[in-house]
């Protein structure tokens, strides 16, 4: 219950300093200059499995999950957001996923697999965007 109340306060607080301090007290590893958007939600049950490295950005209403209930099992896994990585608004990161340094996750994406450094992913499930995707959009 304490985790829920602290995370609820963090979701609505505009103060990044307060959010980072409170989340670190719950066990989240929070680097320098981390920015949490309003309504962003770290895992309530296993916050200690989350690492957000220096200058990463977690967008508005993004969710970092470290647990999932399945029909026949309950699974947990660490979530790591690398240095200067960005997670877009409304994105969901599933347990066991690592977002590499400098990677970007598009808004409303579902990240079910690791994202390599300096890669942009989008979609449900999130997949890397390549040079062909960008030229197709311009045509």
C-alpha positions in Angstrom: 0.0 0.0 0.0 2.9 2.4 0.7 4.3 1.8 -2.8 0.9 2.6 -4.3 0.5 5.9 -2.4 4.1 7.0 -3.1 3.7 6.2 -6.9 0.3 7.9 -6.9 2.0 11.1 -5.5 4.8 10.8 -8.1 2.3 10.4 -11.0 0.7 13.8 -10.2 3.7 15.7 -8.9 5.3 18.3 -11.3 8.5 18.2 -9.3 11.2 16.0 -10.9 13.4 16.3 -7.9 10.6 15.0 -5.6 9.7 12.2 -8.0 13.3 11.0 -8.3 13.8 11.2 -4.5 10.6 9.3 -3.7 11.1 6.6 -6.3 14.6 6.0 -5.1 13.2 5.5 -1.6 11.0 2.7 -3.0 14.1 1.0 -4.5 14.0 2.4 -8.1 17.6 3.1 -9.3 17.3 6.7 -10.6 20.2 8.3 -12.4 21.0 12.0 -12.6 18.7 14.2 -14.6 16.0 11.6 -15.1 12.7 13.1 -16.2 9.3 11.4 -15.4 6.3 12.7 -17.3 3.0 13.3 -15.5 1.0 10.1 -15.0 4.1 7.9 -15.8 3.9 4.8 -13.7 6.8 2.5 -12.5 5.8 -1.0 -11.3 3.9 -0.8 -8.0 4.8 -4.3 -6.8 8.5 -4.5 -7.8 9.9 -1.0 -8.1 13.4 -2.2 -7.0 13.6 -4.1 -10.3 13.7 -0.8 -12.3 16.8 1.1 -13.3 16.6 4.4 -15.1 20.0 5.7 -16.1 21.3 9.3 -16.4 19.2 11.8 -18.4 16.6 9.3 -19.5 13.1 10.5 -20.2 10.0 8.6 -19.3 7.1 10.2 -21.2 3.5 11.1 -20.1 1.5 8.1 -19.0 4.2 5.6 -19.8 4.3 2.4 -17.8 7.3 0.3 -16.7 6.2 -3.2 -15.7 8.4 -5.6 -13.8 5.7 -8.2 -13.3 2.9 -9.9 -15.2 0.1 -12.3 -14.4 -0.4 -15.0 -17.0 -2.8 -17.9 -17.1 -0.4 -20.4 -15.6 2.4 -18.3 -14.1 3.5 -15.1 -12.5 6.6 -13.6 -14.0 9.0 -10.9 -12.9 11.9 -9.3 -14.6 14.2 -6.2 -14.4 13.5 -3.2 -16.6 16.5 -1.0 -17.5 16.2 2.3 -19.3 19.7 3.3 -20.6 21.4 6.6 -20.5 19.7 9.4 -22.6 17.0 6.9 -23.7 13.5 8.2 -24.3 10.2 6.5 -23.8 7.2 8.2 -25.5 3.8 9.0 -24.0 1.6 6.0 -23.3 4.2 3.4 -24.0 4.3 0.2 -22.0 7.6 -1.6 -21.3 7.1 -5.2 -20.2 9.2 -7.2 -17.6 12.7 -8.2 -18.5 13.2 -5.5 -21.2 16.3 -3.3 -21.5 16.1 -0.1 -23.5 19.6 0.7 -24.7 21.5 4.0 -24.3 20.1 6.7 -26.6 17.2 4.5 -27.8 13.8 5.9 -28.5 10.4 4.3 -28.0 7.6 5.9 -29.9 4.4 6.9 -28.2 1.8 4.2 -27.5 4.2 1.4 -28.3 4.3 -2.0 -26.5 8.0 -2.9 -25.8 8.2 -6.7 -25.3 11.9 -7.2 -26.3 15.2 -5.5 -25.7 15.8 -2.3 -27.7 19.4 -1.9 -28.9 21.3 1.4 -28.2 20.6 4.3 -30.5 17.6 2.5 -32.1 14.1 3.9 -32.6 11.2 1.4 -32.1 7.4 1.9 -32.6 4.3 -0.2 -32.7 2.5 -3.1 -31.0 4.7 -4.9 -30.5 7.5 -2.3 -30.9 9.8 -3.0 -33.8 12.8 -1.0 -35.1 12.2 1.7 -37.6 14.7 1.5 -40.5 15.8 3.8 -43.3 13.2 2.1 -45.6 10.4 3.1 -43.3 11.4 6.8 -43.3 11.7 7.0 -47.1 8.3 5.2 -47.5 6.6 7.8 -45.4 8.1 10.7 -47.4 6.8 9.3 -50.8 
